[in-house]
Amino acid sequence: MSHSGSPHILWFDWVNIRSDRVLAGGKGLNLAKLVQNGVHVPPGFVITTCTWHEFMEADKALLTEVREYLEGIVFENGESLQQKSDAIWKVIVRTGMSQHLEQEIIGAYDKLGRDFGKDYLDVAVRSSAVGEDMEDASFAGQHATYLNVRRDGLIGAIKNCFASLFTARVIAYRHEKNFPIFPEEGLAVIVQKMVRSDKGASGVAFTHHPTSLAQYMVHIEAIYGLGEMMVGGDVVPDIFQVAKPLAKGADPVVIAKQLGSKEFYMQYAHRSDLTTEKLSTPASWRQQFCITDAQAREIARMCCEIERLYGHPVDIEFATDGDGVRMGDGRIYIVQARPVTFKRDPYIRDKYELDENALSEGHILLLRGIAAGPGVGIGKVSVIENARDFHSFHAGEVLVTEMTTPDWMPVMREAAAIITNQGGMTCHAAIVARELGKPCLIGTGNGTEILAEAGTVTVICDEDGGKVFDGELPLHKQEINLRPAWDKKGSIATKVMFIAGEPDTIASNCFYPNDGIGLARMEFIIANQIKVHPRVVLADDLFQFLNKKEITDLKELLHGYESPREFFIWKLQSGIMQLAAAVWPNPIIVRMSDFKTNEYANLLGGSYFEKHEENPMLGFRGAGRYLHESYRSAFLDFECEALRRAREAGFTNIKAMLPFVRTPATARAVINLMASAGLVRGENGFEVYCMVELPCNVVDMQELGDIFDGFSIGSNDLTQTVLGQDRDNAEVTEGNEMTPSVLWFITTAIDRARQLDKPIGICGQAPTNHPEIVSVLVKAGITSISVAPDAIPVTIEKIYEAERERRK
């Protein structure tokens, strides 16, 4: 006990969650809360803030000296801050700790070791400041952590943690946040048994997507080895997106994963002068995921449990204890949990529109990357290699570097935008950029090289990813509040649905008011996520159809997957599940692939399998293609299998839709073919819709009604087939969806579907290009209108007006 009667040591299960924050600090309190609620946390104890106070106050000269150094800081002078910080560090670490404090701390360490039958237990020593891990300040990576510490190094590590309250980065951060620069509340220190993640994996997980704030998923980033490499942004991690359980008692579902480069990893050092060391990751390790799907699901399950415990979004750090065979028990441990630290209203959207008239040929795309912090930044490029170059950075410039650490806070604060070669969504640069409200582009790979000679650039980070353009782009910013559209949607009967096909942007778009996805384009997933022709993957020697560059590209895509076939199925299944998860439990209507031959030919190896057609829009496409001997296997093995697996994973909101159905006989044959692949219409609620794109579909609707569960008008193709146009031919422009003959087919289709008591929607560009058609559709009694996400608010307004007129 301390002289004031407060304890120096608190074991995790002794901490009073309601009253001991001042004693245990943010991390200590959070870990104790997890332990006391049964979460799997490495055992340990907290060295309370009483110890810090007693240590600092035992020597009055120490306290006086520290305060004098702090009072002498000139914050506008970076050198002044660093010099005073260094001086404080030195005076703290050279100050001796009283014998009774040392004995009490070592006694607790020895007890922890005895619990595991070890005299010299490896422990992690981590700072736990009273104000950290709160919603208004993350102190991301600010305070010290020491890994692989043993008995003889414990007191030194604790004093280093004490001193880390006064590093230049922490002092500057406290000053920036208007916190007192002398932390009167002190610092606690956590001592925990080390989890041998150096022989396993570690990472970070958010219970919401970190940039879009989508609430239906857990976002996981994982690397090999110790987790310090993650926060530092030294590596590009593997990424898993896991849908939260779709029903009570169900398991989380992995809906997406992306292989990271994971260039380095950190492990225990076996040298007297080092406790850890950074090593290059073997190529074979880099080409596979560092955690399994089962582990990702377990991490997501633990995250959901912790989120329920806290009652709000959290991010957590996890570690696996070895591989469970050669080292450790292989189990997943939670080593930290904290509230998310960024605040942004996902229902307020900033839309940036390009002024095409002011755009010049000089505005070229220079670089792409991961958008870790949303927004737009314009400024002169400043490539900074290390902290010694900070003097060359000027406020308002675009900071470009390999990665950032907490020492970079002063320049990050002044940057117009931040770009890094390395890092994931939870690296230091990403976390701090979101907190500062800075646009941030990470994981570019070679941004420092590409932008080395660049001048002024425009950095755009939004739902489409992160992009860097040469020069200052002419942009108009518009703020869109989605809440009025949500309110008005509750007053309309017509359903409003998405048109979607880009899984990468759906997490951001899910905040638009919607009744589901009325058209999910399977071919978009194939083109953007898979990129290879399905018949190439079916071939025994798939590389025979590719040139040298295409072989390299395909091999890169296949890393992390058991076989090319599994790659194709998983990527297609994943894309469908990402879309389905975003609107669950609302329906998603997935249109089976509707490439034309010229579009198939653009896929890797596609030119070997596709014949040239004079008019592909009316050629070898749609439902008839699925039955042809040249494509039947691809349809069954890839499209049907991916759809079946997605539904079996729990996404029973998935429906299928057939495009370009020329005859009822073709429709029946495809329905039977799908049933042979396990997609049986009517089984477990599975429904199949028909696209209405041909005049014959309207003529045959009575018979088609016996085959399909619903219809969707494809107004783009219906317009061309009614008018005899080729919509890929820019010279043929007579007529559009508002032409009377086209409108007759649209309204007649709606009327006939209603007579059959079948739902019918529209999923072409008509409602967007011709908003006046909405009143025609509503008057005809259409079930749903599907548009692109950004057109939804206007469409809801038009529907509201049309329904009000209809009621008069």
C-alpha positions in Angstrom: 0.0 0.0 0.0 1.1 3.6 -0.6 1.6 6.1 2.2 -1.8 7.5 1.4 -3.5 4.1 1.8 -4.1 3.6 -1.9 -2.6 0.4 -3.4 0.5 0.3 -5.5 -0.6 -3.0 -7.2 -4.1 -4.0 -8.4 -4.7 -7.4 -10.1 -7.1 -7.1 -12.9 -9.9 -8.8 -11.0 -9.4 -6.4 -8.0 -10.0 -3.2 -10.0 -13.2 -1.4 -9.3 -14.6 -0.6 -12.7 -16.7 2.3 -11.4 -14.1 4.1 -9.3 -10.6 3.1 -10.2 -9.9 4.9 -13.5 -7.6 7.3 -11.7 -5.7 4.4 -10.2 -5.6 2.1 -13.2 -5.6 4.4 -16.2 -7.5 3.9 -19.4 -5.9 0.7 -20.6 -5.9 -0.8 -17.1 -9.5 -0.1 -16.5 -10.5 -1.5 -19.9 -8.5 -4.7 -19.4 -9.9 -5.2 -15.9 -13.5 -4.8 -17.3 -12.8 -7.4 -19.9 -11.3 -9.9 -17.4 -14.2 -9.4 -15.0 -16.7 -10.1 -17.8 -15.0 -13.4 -18.9 -13.2 -12.1 -22.0 -10.0 -14.0 -22.8 -7.2 -11.6 -21.7 -3.6 -12.4 -20.8 -3.3 -12.4 -16.9 -1.6 -9.5 -15.2 -1.7 -6.6 -12.9 -1.7 -2.8 -12.8 1.0 -0.8 -11.1 -1.2 2.1 -10.1 -0.8 5.9 -10.5 0.0 5.9 -6.7 3.4 4.4 -7.6 4.0 7.1 -10.2 3.1 9.8 -7.7 5.3 8.3 -5.0 8.2 7.9 -7.4 7.9 11.5 -8.7 7.4 13.0 -5.3 10.0 11.1 -3.4 12.7 13.4 -4.8 11.5 17.0 -4.7 14.3 18.0 -6.9 13.0 15.7 -9.6 9.6 17.2 -9.6 10.9 20.7 -9.6 13.3 20.0 -12.4 10.5 18.4 -14.6 8.2 21.4 -14.1 10.9 23.9 -14.9 11.7 22.1 -18.2 8.0 22.1 -19.1 7.5 25.7 -18.3 10.5 26.5 -20.6 9.1 24.9 -23.7 8.5 27.2 -26.7 5.9 25.2 -28.6 6.5 27.1 -31.9 10.1 25.9 -31.7 10.4 22.1 -32.4 14.0 22.0 -31.2 13.0 23.6 -27.9 10.3 20.9 -27.4 12.6 18.1 -28.2 15.5 19.4 -26.0 13.3 19.8 -23.0 11.7 16.5 -23.5 15.0 14.7 -23.8 16.2 16.4 -20.6 13.1 15.2 -18.7 13.5 11.7 -19.9 17.1 11.5 -18.7 16.3 12.9 -15.3 13.5 10.4 -14.7 15.2 7.3 -15.9 18.3 8.0 -13.8 16.3 8.5 -10.6 16.3 5.5 -8.3 13.1 3.8 -7.2 12.6 3.3 -3.5 13.3 -0.2 -2.2 9.8 -0.9 -0.9 8.3 0.0 -4.2 10.7 -2.3 -6.1 10.0 -5.1 -3.7 6.3 -4.8 -4.0 6.5 -4.7 -7.8 8.9 -7.6 -8.1 6.8 -9.6 -5.6 3.7 -9.2 -7.9 5.9 -10.3 -10.9 7.1 -13.4 -9.0 3.5 -14.3 -8.1 2.5 -14.0 -11.8 5.4 -16.2 -12.7 4.5 -18.9 -10.1 1.0 -19.0 -11.6 2.6 -20.3 -14.7 5.3 -22.3 -13.0 8.1 -20.0 -14.2 10.8 -18.1 -12.3 11.5 -15.7 -15.1 8.2 -15.0 -17.0 8.3 -13.0 -20.1 5.9 -10.0 -19.7 4.6 -7.0 -21.6 5.0 -3.7 -19.8 2.6 -1.0 -21.1 1.7 2.5 -20.1 -1.8 3.3 -19.0 -2.5 7.0 -18.8 -5.6 8.2 -17.0 -6.9 10.2 -20.0 -6.0 7.8 -22.8 -8.3 5.4 -24.8 -11.2 7.8 -24.3 -13.6 8.9 -27.0 -12.1 12.4 -27.4 -8.4 11.4 -27.5 -6.7 8.2 -28.5 -3.1 9.0 -27.6 -2.5 6.4 -30.4 1.0 4.9 -29.9 2.0 7.9 -27.8 3.0 6.2 -24.5 5.7 3.5 -24.2 5.3 -0.2 -24.4 8.0 -2.8 -23.8 7.8 -6.4 -24.8 9.6 -9.6 -23.8 10.7 -8.1 -20.4 12.0 -10.3 -17.6 12.6 -9.8 -13.9 15.9 -7.9 -14.2 14.6 -5.4 -16.7 11.2 -4.8 -15.2 12.0 -1.7 -13.0 13.8 -0.1 -15.9 10.9 -0.7 -18.3 8.5 0.8 -15.7 10.6 4.0 -15.3 10.8 4.3 -19.1 6.9 4.2 -19.1 6.9 6.9 -16.5 9.2 9.0 -18.7 7.1 8.4 -21.8 4.5 10.9 -20.3 7.0 13.6 -21.3 8.1 12.7 -24.8 7.9 15.5 -27.3 5.1 13.8 -29.1 3.0 13.4 -25.9 3.7 16.9 -24.7 2.7 18.3 -28.1 -0.4 16.2 -28.2 -1.5 17.3 -24.7 -0.9 20.9 -25.8 -2.9 20.4 -29.0 -5.8 18.9 -27.0 -5.7 21.7 -24.4 -4.8 19.1 -21.7 -2.4 20.3 -18.9 1.1 19.5 -20.1 2.1 18.3 -16.6 -0.3 15.3 -16.1 -1.3 15.8 -12.5 -3.2 12.5 -12.7 0.0 10.5 -13.3 0.5 7.2 -15.1 -0.3 3.6 -14.4 1.6 0.7 -15.9 0.3 -2.7 -16.9 2.3 -5.9 -16.5 0.9 -8.9 -18.4 2.1 -12.3 -19.4 3.4 -12.1 -22.9 1.3 -13.8 -25.6 3.7 -15.5 -28.0 2.3 -13.7 -31.1 5.9 -13.5 -32.4 5.3 -17.2 -33.3 1.7 -16.5 -34.3 -0.2 -13.4 -35.4 -1.6 -10.1 -34.0 -3.7 -7.3 -35.1 -6.5 -4.8 -34.6 -10.3 -5.0 -35.1 -13.0 -2.4 -35.2 -16.7 -3.2 -34.5 -17.5 -0.7 -37.2 -15.8 -0.1 -40.5 -13.1 2.5 -39.6 -13.8 4.9 -42.5 -17.4 4.3 -43.6 -18.6 3.6 -40.0 -20.8 0.8 -41.3 -22.3 -1.0 -38.3 -23.0 -4.4 -39.8 -19.4 -5.7 -39.9 -16.2 -6.2 -37.9 -13.1 -4.9 -39.7 -10.0 -6.9 -38.9 -6.3 -6.3 -39.8 -3.7 -8.9 -39.0 0.0 -9.4 -39.3 2.6 -12.0 -38.4 4.5 -11.5 -35.1 4.2 -8.9 -32.4 1.6 -6.1 -32.8 3.9 -3.2 -32.5 4.5 -3.3 -36.3 0.8 -2.7 -36.8 0.4 0.6 -34.9 3.7 1.8 -36.4 2.3 1.3 -39.9 5.5 -0.6 -40.8 3.6 -3.2 -42.9 0.5 -3.6 -45.1 -1.7 -6.1 -43.1 -4.1 -8.8 -44.2 -7.7 -7.4 -44.0 -10.8 -9.4 -43.1 -14.3 -8.0 -43.2 -16.7 -10.1 -41.1 -20.5 -9.7 -41.0 -21.9 -9.6 -37.5 -24.2 -12.6 -36.8 -27.3 -12.4 -39.0 -29.6 -14.1 -36.5 -29.5 -14.9 -32.8 -27.2 -17.7 -32.1 -25.6 -17.6 -35.6 -21.9 -17.2 -36.2 -20.2 -14.2 -37.8 -19.5 -14.6 -41.5 -16.3 -13.7 -43.3 -17.5 -11.7 -46.3 -14.2 -10.3 -47.6 -10.5 -10.7 -47.2 -7.5 -9.0 -48.8 -4.0 -10.3 -48.7 -1.5 -7.8 -47.4 2.2 -7.6 -48.3 3.3 -8.0 -44.7 7.0 -7.2 -45.6 8.3 -7.5 -42.0 7.4 -9.0 -38.7 8.6 -8.6 -35.2 9.7 -11.4 -32.8 11.5 -11.8 -29.5 15.2 -11.1 -29.7 17.7 -13.5 -28.2 20.3 -10.8 -27.5 21.2 -9.1 -24.3 20.8 -5.6 -25.8 17.5 -6.2 -27.5 14.1 -7.5 -26.4 12.6 -7.6 -29.9 13.8 -7.5 -33.4 12.4 -6.7 -36.9 12.8 -9.4 -39.6 11.9 -9.7 -43.2 8.9 -12.0 -43.8 9.6 -15.1 -45.9 8.0 -14.9 -49.3 5.9 -18.1 -48.7 4.4 -16.5 -45.6 3.6 -13.3 -47.4 1.6 -15.2 -50.0 -0.8 -16.6 -47.5 -3.1 -15.1 -44.9 -1.7 -14.9 -41.4 -4.9 -16.0 -39.7 -7.5 -18.5 -40.8 -11.2 -17.7 -41.6 -12.1 -19.6 -38.4 -9.8 -17.3 -36.3 -11.3 -14.2 -38.1 -14.8 -15.4 -37.1 -13.7 -16.0 -33.5 -12.1 -12.5 -33.3 -15.4 -11.0 -34.7 -17.4 -13.0 -32.1 -15.2 -11.6 -29.3 -15.5 -8.1 -30.7 -19.3 -8.3 -30.8 -19.2 -9.5 -27.2 -17.0 -6.6 -26.1 -19.2 -4.1 -28.1 -22.3 -5.4 -26.2 -20.3 -5.0 -22.9 -19.4 -1.4 -23.6 -22.7 -0.5 -25.3 -20.9 1.4 -28.1 -18.4 0.8 -30.9 -14.9 -0.2 -29.8 -11.6 -1.2 -31.4 -9.6 -4.0 -29.9 -6.1 -5.4 -30.2 -5.6 -9.2 -30.3 -2.8 -11.7 -30.4 -2.6 -15.4 -31.0 -0.4 -17.4 -28.5 1.9 -19.2 -30.9 0.6 -21.8 -33.3 -0.7 -24.2 -30.6 1.7 -26.9 -31.7 5.3 -25.8 -31.5 4.7 -22.8 -29.2 1.9 -21.5 -27.0 -1.7 -22.6 -26.8 -2.7 -21.2 -30.1 -5.7 -19.3 -28.6 -6.7 -15.7 -29.4 -6.2 -13.2 -26.6 -7.6 -9.7 -26.3 -4.8 -7.4 -25.2 -6.6 -4.1 -25.4 -10.1 -2.6 -25.9 -11.0 1.1 -26.2 -13.8 3.4 -27.6 -13.4 4.4 -31.2 -11.8 7.9 -31.3 -13.1 9.4 -34.5 -16.3 11.4 -34.7 -18.2 11.8 -37.9 -21.8 11.7 -38.8 -22.2 9.0 -41.5 -25.5 10.5 -42.6 -23.9 13.7 -43.6 -22.1 13.2 -46.9 -19.6 15.4 -48.6 -20.0 15.1 -52.3 -17.2 16.5 -54.6 -18.2 17.2 -58.2 -15.6 17.8 -60.8 -16.1 20.9 -63.0 -15.6 19.2 -66.3 -15.5 22.6 -68.1 -12.5 23.7 -66.1 -10.6 20.4 -66.3 -7.5 20.4 -68.4 -5.5 17.5 -70.0 -2.8 18.1 -67.3 -4.9 16.7 -64.5 -3.8 13.1 -64.7 -4.2 10.4 -62.1 -0.8 9.9 -60.4 -1.5 7.4 -57.6 -4.1 5.2 -56.0 -4.2 3.8 -52.5 -6.5 3.0 -49.5 -8.7 5.9 -48.4 -8.0 5.8 -44.6 -9.3 9.3 -43.8 -12.1 10.8 -46.0 -11.9 14.3 -47.5 -10.0 16.3 -50.1 -6.7 18.0 -49.8 -4.8 20.2 -52.2 -1.2 21.3 -51.7 2.4 21.1 -52.8 4.0 17.6 -52.3 6.5 17.3 -49.5 8.3 14.0 -49.4 9.7 13.5 -45.9 12.0 10.5 -45.2 12.5 10.9 -41.5 12.1 13.2 -38.5 15.3 15.0 -39.4 13.6 16.5 -42.4 10.7 18.0 -40.6 12.2 21.5 -41.0 11.7 21.3 -44.7 7.9 20.7 -44.3 5.6 23.8 -44.5 2.0 24.1 -43.3 -0.5 23.3 -46.0 1.7 20.9 -47.9 0.8 17.3 -48.7 2.9 15.0 -46.5 4.3 12.0 -48.4 6.3 9.4 -46.5 7.1 5.7 -46.0 5.0 5.6 -42.7 4.4 7.8 -39.7 5.0 7.3 -36.0 3.8 9.4 -33.0 6.8 11.7 -33.4 5.2 12.9 -36.7 2.2 14.6 -35.0 3.6 18.2 -35.5 3.8 17.9 -39.3 0.7 15.7 -39.6 -1.3 18.4 -37.8 -0.2 21.0 -40.5 -0.6 18.8 -43.6 -3.3 19.3 -46.2 -3.3 15.6 -46.7 -1.2 12.5 -45.7 0.1 9.8 -48.0 2.1 6.7 -46.9 3.7 3.8 -48.7 2.9 1.3 -45.9 0.2 0.7 -43.3 -3.4 -0.4 -43.0 -6.6 1.2 -41.8 -5.5 0.9 -38.2 -1.9 2.2 -38.5 -0.8 5.3 -36.7 -1.2 7.5 -39.8 -4.8 6.3 -40.4 -5.9 6.7 -36.8 -4.4 10.1 -36.3 -5.6 11.4 -39.7 -9.2 10.5 -38.9 -8.9 12.1 -35.5 -7.5 15.3 -37.1 -10.0 15.2 -40.0 -7.2 14.9 -42.6 -7.6 13.1 -45.9 -5.2 10.2 -45.7 -4.1 7.7 -48.4 -2.2 4.7 -47.1 -0.6 1.5 -48.5 0.4 3.1 -51.8 3.5 1.0 -52.0 5.7 3.5 -53.9 4.0 6.8 -53.3 7.3 8.5 -52.3 8.9 7.5 -55.6 5.9 8.4 -57.9 5.4 11.8 -56.2 9.1 12.6 -55.7 9.1 15.2 -58.5 5.4 16.2 -58.3 4.3 19.8 -57.6 0.8 20.7 -56.5 -1.6 17.7 -56.3 -5.2 17.1 -55.4 -5.8 14.2 -52.9 -9.3 12.7 -53.0 -10.3 10.1 -50.4 -13.9 8.9 -50.6 -16.0 5.7 -51.0 -14.3 5.1 -54.4 -10.9 4.8 -52.7 -7.9 7.2 -52.5 -6.6 9.0 -55.5 -3.9 11.6 -56.2 -4.2 13.9 -59.3 -1.6 16.2 -60.7 -2.4 19.8 -60.2 -5.3 21.5 -58.5 -8.6 19.9 -59.6 -11.6 22.2 -60.1 -14.0 20.7 -57.5 -17.3 21.7 -56.0 -18.1 20.5 -52.5 -21.7 19.8 -51.6 -22.9 18.6 -48.2 -25.8 16.1 -48.3 -27.8 15.3 -45.2 -29.5 11.9 -45.7 -31.8 12.2 -42.6 -34.6 14.1 -44.4 -34.6 11.4 -47.1 -34.9 8.7 -44.4 -37.8 10.6 -42.8 -39.6 11.1 -46.1 -39.0 7.4 -47.1 -41.2 6.4 -44.2 -44.1 8.2 -45.9 -44.0 6.4 -49.2 -45.3 3.0 -50.3 -43.1 2.5 -53.4 -39.9 0.7 -52.4 -36.6 2.5 -53.2 -33.6 0.2 -53.9 -29.9 0.4 -54.9 -28.3 -0.4 -58.2 -25.0 -1.8 -57.1 -22.0 -3.8 -58.3 -19.0 -2.4 -56.5 -18.5 -4.3 -53.2 -15.7 -1.8 -52.2 -18.1 1.1 -51.9 -21.2 -0.5 -50.5 -20.2 0.0 -46.9 -20.3 3.7 -47.4 -23.5 3.6 -49.4 -25.5 1.6 -46.9 -26.4 4.8 -45.1 -28.6 5.9 -48.0 -32.3 5.2 -47.3 -33.1 1.9 -49.1 -35.3 -1.2 -49.2 -32.4 -3.4 -50.4 -30.6 -3.8 -53.7 -32.8 -4.1 -56.8 -29.9 -4.8 -59.2 -26.6 -6.3 -58.1 -24.5 -6.7 -61.3 -22.5 -10.0 -61.0 -20.4 -9.1 -64.1 -19.0 -6.0 -62.2 -17.7 -8.2 -59.5 -16.1 -10.5 -62.1 -14.5 -7.6 -64.0 -13.2 -5.6 -61.0 -12.5 -8.3 -58.4 -11.6 -11.4 -60.4 -10.5 -10.0 -63.7 -10.0 -13.4 -65.4 -12.2 -15.1 -68.0 -14.0 -18.1 -66.3 -13.0 -20.5 -69.1 -9.3 -19.7 -68.4 -9.8 -20.9 -64.8 -11.6 -24.1 -66.0 -8.7 -25.0 -68.3 -6.1 -27.6 -67.2 -3.2 -25.3 -68.1 -4.7 -21.8 -67.5 -1.5 -20.0 -68.3 -1.4 -21.1 -71.9 -3.9 -18.4 -72.8 -2.0 -15.5 -71.2 1.0 -13.4 -72.1 3.9 -12.9 -69.7 2.4 -9.8 -68.0 -1.0 -11.5 -67.7 0.6 -14.6 -66.1 2.4 -12.3 -63.5 -0.9 -10.5 -62.8 -2.9 -13.7 -62.4 -0.3 -15.3 -60.1 -0.5 -12.2 -57.9 -4.3 -12.5 -57.8 -4.1 -16.2 -56.8 -1.9 -15.7 -53.8 -3.6 -17.0 -50.6 -6.1 -19.3 -52.4 -6.0 -23.1 -52.6 -6.6 -23.2 -56.4 -7.7 -20.9 -59.3 -11.2 -22.4 -59.1 -11.5 -21.6 -55.3 -10.2 -18.1 -56.0 -12.9 -17.4 -58.6 -15.7 -18.8 -56.5 -14.6 -17.1 -53.3 -14.1 -13.7 -54.9 -17.5 -13.9 -56.6 -19.2 -15.2 -53.4 -17.4 -12.5 -51.4 -18.6 -9.7 -53.6 -22.2 -11.0 -53.4 -22.0 -11.4 -49.6 -20.6 -7.9 -49.1 -23.5 -6.4 -51.0 -26.0 -8.7 -49.2 -24.6 -7.9 -45.7 -24.9 -4.1 -46.3 -28.7 -4.3 -46.8 -29.5 -7.3 -44.6 -32.3 -8.3 -43.9 -33.6 -6.4 -46.9 -33.5 -8.3 -50.2 -30.7 -8.2 -52.8 -31.5 -9.2 -56.4 -28.3 -10.6 -58.0 -28.4 -10.6 -61.8 -26.4 -13.5 -63.2 -23.6 -12.3 -65.4 -24.6 -10.2 -68.4 -21.3 -9.5 -70.1 -21.4 -9.1 -73.9 -18.8 -10.9 -75.9 -16.6 -7.8 -76.3 -16.6 -7.3 -72.5 -15.8 -11.0 -71.9 -12.9 -10.6 -74.3 -11.4 -7.8 -72.1 -10.9 -10.2 -69.2 -7.6 -12.0 -68.8 -7.4 -14.7 -71.5 -10.9 -13.7 -72.8 -9.8 -13.0 -76.4 -9.1 -16.8 -76.8 -12.7 -17.7 -76.1 -14.9 -14.9 -77.5 -15.8 -14.5 -81.2 -16.1 -11.0 -82.7 -19.7 -9.8 -83.1 -20.8 -6.9 -85.1 -23.5 -6.0 -82.5 -22.7 -7.7 -79.1 -25.7 -5.9 -77.5 -27.9 -8.3 -79.4 -25.5 -11.3 -79.5 -24.3 -14.2 -77.4 -25.4 -12.9 -74.0 -27.8 -13.5 -71.2 -29.8 -16.6 -70.3 -29.2 -18.3 -73.6 -25.4 -18.2 -73.0 -25.8 -20.1 -69.8 -27.2 -23.1 -71.7 -24.6 -23.1 -74.4 -22.1 -25.9 -74.2 -19.2 -23.4 -74.3 -20.4 -21.6 -71.1 -22.6 -24.1 -69.2 -19.8 -25.3 -67.0 -18.6 -21.8 -66.1 -22.2 -20.9 -65.2 -22.7 -23.9 -63.0 -19.2 -24.1 -61.4 -18.7 -20.5 -60.7 -21.9 -18.3 -60.9 -24.3 -20.8 -59.4 -21.8 -22.2 -56.9 -20.9 -18.8 -55.6 -24.5 -17.8 -55.2 -25.3 -21.1 -53.5 -22.4 -20.7 -51.0 -23.4 -17.1 -50.2 -26.9 -18.2 -49.4 -25.7 -21.2 -47.3 -23.4 -18.8 -45.4 -26.7 -17.2 -44.0 -27.6 -14.6 -46.6 -31.0 -15.9 -47.4 -32.0 -12.4 -48.6 -30.2 -13.2 -51.9 -32.5 -13.6 -54.9 -31.3 -14.4 -58.5 -32.3 -12.6 -61.7 -31.9 -13.8 -65.3 -31.1 -11.2 -68.0 -32.0 -11.1 -71.7 -34.5 -14.0 -71.6 -35.6 -14.5 -75.2 -38.1 -17.3 -74.7 -40.0 -19.0 -71.9 -38.4 -22.3 -72.9 -35.0 -20.7 -72.3 -36.2 -19.5 -68.9 -37.4 -23.0 -67.9 -34.2 -24.6 -69.0 -32.0 -22.2 -67.0 -34.2 -22.5 -63.9 -33.7 -26.3 -64.1 -30.0 -25.9 -64.6 -29.7 -23.8 -61.5 -31.7 -26.4 -59.6 -29.1 -29.0 -60.5 -26.5 -26.8 -58.9 -28.5 -26.6 -55.6 -30.3 -23.4 -56.3 -33.9 -24.7 -56.2 -36.6 -22.0 -56.7 -38.8 -22.0 -53.6 -36.4 -23.8 -51.4 -35.5 -21.9 -48.2 -37.2 -18.8 -49.7 -35.0 -18.7 -52.9 -36.6 -16.7 -55.6 -35.7 -16.0 -59.2 -36.7 -12.9 -61.1 -36.7 -12.1 -64.8 -35.4 -8.9 -66.4 -37.9 -7.3 -68.8 -35.6 -6.0 -71.5 -37.2 -7.3 -74.7 -40.7 -6.6 -76.2 -41.3 -10.4 -76.2 -40.9 -10.4 -72.4 -44.0 -8.2 -72.1 -45.9 -10.3 -74.7 -44.9 -13.5 -72.9 -45.5 -12.2 -69.3 -48.4 -14.5 -68.6 -46.3 -17.6 -69.3 -43.2 -16.1 -67.6 -45.3 -15.5 -64.5 -45.5 -19.2 -64.0 -41.7 -19.5 -64.2 -40.5 -16.5 -62.2 -41.2 -14.9 -58.8 -41.0 -11.3 -60.0 -39.8 -9.0 -62.7 -37.5 -6.0 -63.1 -37.6 -3.6 -66.1 -34.2 -3.0 -67.6 -35.1 0.3 -69.2 -31.8 0.8 -70.9 -32.0 -2.4 -73.0 -35.8 -2.3 -73.3 -35.4 1.2 -74.9 -32.9 -0.1 -77.5 -34.9 -3.2 -78.3 -38.2 -1.4 -78.7 -36.6 1.3 -80.9 -34.2 -1.0 -82.7 -31.2 0.9 -81.5 -27.6 -0.1 -80.6 -27.0 1.8 -77.4 -23.3 1.4 -77.8 -23.5 3.4 -81.0 -23.2 7.1 -80.3 -24.6 8.0 -83.7 -28.0 6.4 -83.1 -29.7 8.7 -80.6 -33.4 9.0 -81.7 -35.8 8.4 -78.8 -35.3 7.5 -75.2 -37.3 6.0 -72.2 -39.8 8.8 -72.5 -40.7 7.9 -76.1 -44.4 6.9 -76.1 -43.7 3.4 -77.6 -41.1 2.7 -74.8 -43.4 4.0 -72.1 -46.2 1.8 -73.4 -44.1 -1.3 -73.0 -43.0 -0.2 -69.5 -46.5 0.6 -68.2 -47.9 -2.5 -69.9 -45.3 -4.7 -68.2 -46.2 -3.1 -64.8 -49.9 -3.6 -65.4 -49.5 -7.3 -66.4 -47.2 -8.1 -63.5 -49.8 -6.6 -61.1 -52.5 -8.8 -62.7 -50.3 -11.8 -62.0 -49.8 -10.5 -58.4 -46.0 -10.5 -59.1 -43.7 -7.7 -57.8 -42.1 -5.6 -60.6 -39.4 -2.9 -60.3 -37.3 -0.9 -62.7 -33.5 -0.8 -62.6 -32.3 1.2 -65.5 -31.1 4.8 -65.8 -34.6 6.1 -66.7 -35.6 7.4 -63.2 -32.2 9.2 -63.0 -31.9 10.6 -66.5 -35.6 11.4 -66.7 -37.0 12.1 -63.2 -40.4 13.0 -64.7 -40.8 9.2 -65.5 -41.2 8.6 -61.7 -44.7 9.9 -61.7 -45.6 7.6 -64.6 -44.2 4.6 -62.8 -45.9 5.4 -59.5 -49.2 6.0 -61.3 -48.9 2.6 -63.1 -48.4 0.9 -59.7 -44.7 -0.1 -59.8 -43.4 -2.1 -56.8 -39.9 -0.6 -56.6 -37.6 1.8 -58.2 -33.8 1.1 -58.2 -31.3 3.9 -58.8 -27.6 4.6 -58.0 -27.1 5.5 -54.3 -26.5 9.2 -54.8 -29.8 9.5 -56.8 -31.9 8.0 -53.9 -32.7 11.3 -52.1 -34.1 13.0 -55.3 -35.9 9.8 -56.2 -37.6 9.6 -52.8 -38.7 13.2 -53.2 -40.2 12.5 -56.7 -42.0 9.4 -55.4 -43.4 11.3 -52.4 -44.8 14.0 -54.8 -46.2 11.4 -57.2 -47.9 9.4 -54.5 -49.4 12.5 -53.0 -50.8 13.5 -56.4 -52.1 9.9 -56.9 -54.0 10.1 -53.6 -55.8 13.3 -54.7 
